[in-house]
Amino acid sequence: MALTITIEGKGVIANADAETNDTGGDGTGDWGFTGSGGVSNGLTTDTFKYGSACIAAALSGTKNGWLWFNTGTGTGYPLDFDTAGAEEGQHIYIWVHCPTIGLTTTLANEGVTIRIGSATGDFADYTIAGNDGSNGWDGKWKCFVIDPTKTASNTGGTIDIGSIRYIGARMSTTATAKGDNLFISQIAVGFGLRVTGTSTTGWKDVVDYCIDYPNRAWGMFQEREGIYYQYGKVWIGDDTTPQAAAVSFTDSGRVIQAGISEYYESAAWKTSANIDYIGLIIEDDVAVTNGVTTFKDGVLVGSDKGRSGSTFIGNTNHNYSMDLYGGSNAASVTALYGTTLKDITGVINSGNDAQHNFYGVSFIASGQFDPVGACVVRNCSFAETAHADSALLWNESIDVRNCSFIANTVGAAIEHPSAVGDPYDYYDLVFSGNTVDGLNTAGSDIDVNNNGTSNASLDEGANTITYLSSATLTLTVKDVSGTEIVGAYAYIDDNNSTPFIMNTTTNASGIASVGHTAGAVADATWRVRKYGYKPFLVVADIPASGTKEIPVTLIVDPQQT
């Protein structure tokens, strides 16, 4: 089964393939031109982005004009970008080509603009080039992404963003040009893409689909020199209840960069898109079996490491967010192996599901990672957080080990918002170069046991964190086939006296651990019990510090089965 990829939102509204009755949208929209005399629009096959033709106009001398598409007033038109409107929060994606930027007026005089209007006399301009600057655009085909709620470079009349009928490009020239010099191709409106189905080369399939220009030029994903540029959000999974079918999206080794689209306003280049419009959202349906969504990136190495993960890169214009939660269907899996998240400054979260794995992930200059619950976090690095509070948000069900926190100076390494489970255990969490290792926002003092190689020492907040050195005691429980046993009762005591040094059950990895701060113990009793298996018992010393791990193999007890 291949992927099914659709525009989330309105969709294509113009294909620029016919002057009248354009085949995009409802097929009734027409193209036209408003401007100085002697100029009109026409269909050309000399250049195009989508299909085999586009709409063009020739502006030469001291001319100006607006080449526009009129959506008409069919079902679903005009477009309503206003609050609570049908297109609220969606963006306009429009492909423009202008080979004569140097012959236009200045940026201040709006050499080339994207113009939208509720009427030809009621419009808003978003300047994209002039003879004194084009922000790196050389005039070749480019998809500009416009949020109609942005402050315009210029307006005329009184535009109503709740009734947008006219979308196109305007140019003002100062010198003679030869032939057509303003071209427009496919126009779409939406939030981004929705992806369902199954693929082992997920990101490549999405990009290949979007850049299949003979058949579509949506603009949400583009490719330049092997880098995938993302414009808008991507939903992986179905938003119906129940989800129509299971979704499996896996890939590795890609580079996904948050794309930039800008316009010139108040003598500065600014983002033409909403600050939060780029993101990745995993969806599933918690209620049903076929609501399962599997999202995997990278390659699993051993039991808790990763390699060859993709690199996701944000930018300074947008808060790239990653909602890896979904409906928290217990059978769904989100797994990042060796993935790098760089400048992902929006929300990054996961679900309360032990099947969600983050192994060898690098969080670099990104926002706060909220594991939400019991996802498994191993061998990850958190460096140079961009979040004012911390790189990692602790929770009462957290399962994080063998991670490093490096050079976090904007915010702390870890934030503790709760004291319910005080004291807390750090297992092989290494801290270096942080301004603050732990931020206490729990409302009361807490203790943290530095187990194994953990070395946290710096705290901040209205209440304190007391770091205690301890020994890490671990029981790893499997059956004779090597499969981890979940929910086995694990105990450690000092010569059968109470209170227990350990009294818990094994987690999804078959592990039970505790930090011990009371010093060395000779001849402690280590026990594991689970119905259906013979009990395990061994006598072993407890060190004053460092680690002590005992592997346990439980044997089936035929008298209990």
N, C-alpha and C positions, 0 to 999 in steps of 0.2 A: 504494500500500500504506500503510495506516495503522499506527499504533503498536499493539503488543500490550503491555499493562501488567498485571503480576501482583504479588501480594505475595510477597516473598522470605521464606520461613519458613513457619510453620504455616498462616496465613491466617485467615479469618473463623471465629470459633467460636460466635458468637451474633448473631442478627438482632433479638432482642427483639420478635418478631412473633407469638409464641404462648407461653402460660404453660407448656404441656407440648409436648414434641417441637418445640422451637424449630428453625427451618429452617436455622440456621447450623451449622457443623461437620458432624457426622455425623447431625444431625437427631433426636437422642435426648435432648438436654439439656433440663432443666426449670428453671423459675424458682421461687423460694421466698423466704420471709421468716423471719428469726429476730430476736426482740426482745420488747419489753414487750407486754402483752396488748391485744387488740382491734384489732391492725393486721395487714393482709395485703396481698399484692401483687395486681395486676390489670393487664389490658391496657387501654390508653387510646388514643383517637385525638384527644384534645384538643391534644396537642403531640407532636412526634416529630422526630428528625433523619433517620433512614433510613426509607425505605418510607412507610407510612401509619399506623403505630402504634408504641407503645413500652411498656415495662413500668414501672409506677408504684406508689407507695405513699403513704399519707397519715399523717404523724406530727404529732401535735398535743398541746399540754400538755407534761407532763414525760415524754415518751416517748423511746425509742431503739430503733433497729432496723437490721438489715442486710438489704438487698434484694440477693439473690444469684442467680447463674446456676450451676447444677450441670452440669458437662460430662458427667457419667456416666463409664462405664468402657469405652466402645466402643473400636474400633481407634484407637490414637494418643492415648488419654486414660487417666488424668489427664495433665496437662502436666508435663513434667520440665525444670525450669530449672536443675537442678544441674549440676555439672561433668561433662562428657561426656554430658549428657542430650540428648534429642531437641530440646529448646527452649533449650539453653544459649546465652546471649548475646542471646536475643530479648526483646522488650518487649511489654507489654500495652497496647493502645490501647482506651480505654473512654470513651464519650460519656456525660456526666452533666449533668443540669439540676436546679437547686435554687433556686426563686424566693424561698425564705424563709430565707436565710442569717442574717438579723438575729434570727431566732427560735431559733437554735441555741445550744449551749453555747460556751464559749471555745475558742480554739485549743488551749490546754493540756489542756482536757477533751474534745478531739476532736469539735468540732461537726459537721463533715462529713469523712468519710474514704473513700478507696478501700480496701476490705478484700479480701484474698485468703486462702484457707485450704485446707489439705489435708483438713480436716473443719470442721464448723461451730463446734467448740470449739477448734480449732487454727488460729490465724489471725495475720495481720500487718496492721496499719493504717498507711495513709499519709495524714496529715491534709492536707486541701486548703482548709478554710475554718472559720471560727468567727465568733461575733458580734463579736469584737474584731479581725478581720482576715481578708482573703481574697486577699491578694496581687494585687489588681486585678481579680479575677474577680467579676462582678456576678450570678452564678448562672445566666446564660444557658447554652445548650448549649455545652459545651467538651469537647474530647478530651484526656483526661489520659493521659500516657505513663509507664508504671511499669516500672522494672527491679526484678524480684522479689528480686534479691540485695542491694538497698539496705537499709541499717539502717532498720528500721521506726520509726514514731512510737510505736507500742505493739504489743505482742504478747499473745496469749492462748493458753494451752496450749503445745503444742510443734509449730510448723509445720514441714512437710517440703516444701521448695521443689522437691523431686524428684517430688512427687505432688500437684500443685495441681488441685483439683476445683471450688472455689468462688471465683467472682470477682464483685464487685459494689460497691455503695456503702452506707455506713452513716451515719446521722444521729441526733443527740441534740438534742431540742428543749426549750425552757424556757417556751414560751407557746403560746396557741391559734392554730392556722392553719386556713384554710378549704380543704378539698379536697386533692387530691393535691399533694405538694410535693417528692417525690424521684423522679426519672425517669432511666431508663437506656436508651440505644439501642445500636447495633451495637458489638460487642466483637471485636477482632482481635488476633492475636499474630504478631509477625514482626520481621525486621531492618529492613525497608523495602520498596522496590519494585525490580522488574526490568523494564527497558524494551527491547523489540526492535521491528523494523520500520523504517518510513521516515516522516519528517515534516520539514517546513520551518518548523514552529511548535512545536518539540518541547516546551518547558517549558509552554506554554499548553495543549497537548494533554494533558500529564500532569496538570496541575492541574484542567482541565475534567473529566477522567475521574474524578478523586478526589472532586470536589465535586458530582458528579451524584447528589445525595442521595436522589432517588427509587430509585436503583439500587444505591448503595453509599455508605458513610461510613467509609472505612478510616482516615482521619486522618493518613496519612503526608505529604500535601500539603494545605494549606488556602490560601484567598485572602482577604485583608482589605485593602480600599481599594487594590487594584492591586498589592499586594505578595504574593509567593508565599512561604508559610512552610513550611519543610521540617522534618519530624520523622522521623529515621531516614536510612539510606543509600539511594542510588540507584545501581543497576548498569545501565549502558547497554551492551548487547551480551549475547550468549548465553554461558553457562558450559559448554555441552556441547562435546565434541570429536568430530567437527568441529562448528563452529558451523552451525546449521541453515540460516541465510541471512544475506546481508549486511545490515548495520544502518547506517542513515544518520539522524543526529539533528542538526538545525541549528536555530538560533533567534538572536534578537538583542533587545537592549533590555529585557530582563526584570530584575526585582529579586527575588533569591532570598535570603531571610533564614532563618538557622537558628532554628527555633522553640524556645521555652522552656516546659518543664513542671516545676513545682516542688511540693514538699510541705514541711510544717512539722515540724521534728524538732530536739530539744534547743534550743528557743527561737530557732530561726533557719530562714529559708527556704532550702532546698537543692534542687539538681536531682534530679528523680525518675528521670532517665535516666542511662545510663552516659556518662562523659565523652567517649568516643570513638565514640558511636553515630551521629553525623551525618557524612555524607561523599558523595563522588561517585567512582565507579569505572568506568573505561572498560575493556571486555573485548573480546578478539577471539581468534581461533585462528591461531597463527603457521603452522600446517602446511598450510592449505588456502586456495584462492581465495575460497570463499564465507565464510571467516572474517573478512572485511574489516569493520571498524567505522569509520565516519566520524562524528566529533563536531566540529561547528563552531559557534562563537559569534561574533557581530558581523559586520562588513562589511569586507572587504579594501579598502584604499585604496592605489593604486599598486602597488608591488612589495613593500613591507615595512612598511606602516602599517595601522592599523585604526581603525574608528569604530563607534559604536552597539552596543558590546558590552554584555553583561549585567553586572549587579553582584551578586556573591556576598558575603554578609555573615555572619560568624560571630557568636558571643556569648561572654560570659565564662564560661559554664557548660560549654562543650564545645570540644574540639579538632576543629573541622571539618577534614576531610582531603580531599585531591584526588589520587587515584591515576589519572593520565592515561596510564598505561603500557600496559595491556592485555597481550596476548601478543606484542606487537611484530611483528605481521604487516607486512611491508614495504609492503604496499599500503594499510594502514590510515592514516588521517589524523586527527590531533588538531590543531585550529587555533583559537586565541583571537585575535580581532581587536578591539582597543579594550576588552577585558574588564577589569573591576576586581575584584580579590580583596581584601577588607577584613576584618581580624580572622579570617582563615583560619589558625588557629594550629596545625593538625595538619600532617601530612606533605603536601607538594606536590611531585609529581614527574612526569617525562615519560620517554618511551622513547628508546633510542638509534636514532633514526630521523629522517633529514633531512626527511621529509615532515611532521613535527610542527612547527607554526609558532606562535610567540608574538610577535605584532606589536602594539605599542602597548598592552601589558598593564600595568596598575598594580597592584603588590603593595604594599598599605598595611597596616602593623601586623600583618603575617602571619608565618607560619612560614618556614623556610628553603626556597627553591625549589631542587630538585635536578633539573637538566636530564637527568641520567643519561648522556646521550651527545650526539649530534650534532644534536639538534633546533635549529631556527633561532630565535634570540632577537634581536629588533630593536626599537629605539625604545620600550623598556620603562622603567618607573621602579620603583625599589625604595626604599621610604621607611618609616622608623620600624619596622624589623623587630622582631618579638616573640621571635625566636629568640636564644638566648644566644650562639650562635657567629656567625652571619652571615645576611644576606638571601639571598645566592646562594652555592651550593656549586659550585666550579670542578671540571671534570674534564678528562681528557686529550684528549677529542674535542669539547670545547665550541665552539659557534659563536655567540658573543654580540658584538654591535656596537651602537654608537649608543644606549647606555642611560645612565640617570642613577641615582645612588645618593645619596639625600638624607636627612639627619637620622637616620641609623641609630646609635642610642646604646645600645640594650640589647645588641646584638651588632655585629660588624663589617659592612661592606658586602659583602665577598667573603671566603670561606674557601678557602685552598689546602691540600688534604689530601695532595697528592702533589708530588714533585719530578722525576718521570720525564721530563717534557717541558721542563724548565728550559733556557733562559729562556722565559717566557710573554709573550704579546702582548696588551695592552689596545688595542682599536681604538675610539676615540671614546667612551670610558667616562668620564663626568664625575662627579666626587665633590664633595659640598658638605655641610658640617655634620655629618659622621660623626665619632664618637669615634675609630673606627679604620677605615681604608679597606680594609686587607688583613690577614687573620688567617692566619698561617703555622702549620699543624699537620702539615707534611710530614715533619718530623724532620731537615731540613737547610735551609741557607740557599738562597734562590732569587732570581732576577732577574726583573723585569717591565719590559717596554718600554712606556713611555707613548707610544703612537702617535696621530697626529692630534690631537684635542682632549683626549685622556686626561690627567688631572692628579692621579692617585693619589699620595699622599705619606706617609700615616700607616700604620705597620705595628705588629703585635703578635704575640706568640707566643714559644715557646722559641727559635725561629730567626728570622732577619731576612728581610725582603723589601727588596731594593735596586731602587728605581725609576729607570729610565734614560729620558731623553728621546730620542726617535728620530723618524725620518721614516717615514710609512706609504706603502709602495709597493704598488700594486695593479694587477693585470691582470684585466680583465673580458672573458671570452671568449664569443662567440656565433657562430652560423652566419649565413648571409645572410638567413634568415627571422626572425632575432632570437631564436632559441631558445638558451638557455644550453647550453654544451658542458661536460660533466662529464668529469673525468679527463684533460684536456689537460695535457701537460707544460709547465711555465712556469719560465723561467730568467731571471735578471738577473745579469750579471757586469761586472766592471770591466775593460773592454778585453780580454775573453776570458781573463782570468786567474782562477785559483782561489785561495781557495774561492769558490763562488758566493755572491752576495748573496741570491739566491732560487733554490731548487731544490725544486720541489714540483709538485703537480697541482691543477687547479681543483676546487672543491667542488661541491655540488649546485646552487649558484647561479651556476656558471661563473666563480667568483672565486678568485684566488690572491693572497694578501697576505703581506707580511713587514714587520717593523719593522727599520729600518736605523739603527744607532747610531754608525757609523764616520765620520760627517761627509759633506760634499758630495762628489759624484763627477761629473766632467765626461765626457760622451760614453760613458755606460754602455750596454751592449748588452742589449736586452729581446727575449726570444724565446719563441715558443709553438709546440709541435709536437703533432700527434695524427695517428695513422694514418688515412688516408682524406681528409686535408685538406692543402693546400699549407702549408708552414711560414711562420711570420710572424717578421719581424725588424725592429726599429727601434732607432736610436741616440738616446738622450735623457739629459739630465742628471738626477742625483739630488740633491734639496735636502738641506741639513743637518737640517732639521726640517720639520714640517708634513705635507702629503700630496702624493702624485704618483700619478695614476691614468691608465692608458692603456687605452682601449677597443680590443678586438681583434675583427675579423670574419674567421673562417676560411672559406676557399673550398674546396669539394670538389675534390680532385685525381683526375681520371678515371683516371690511371695507377695509382692505388692502390686502386681500387674494383672 
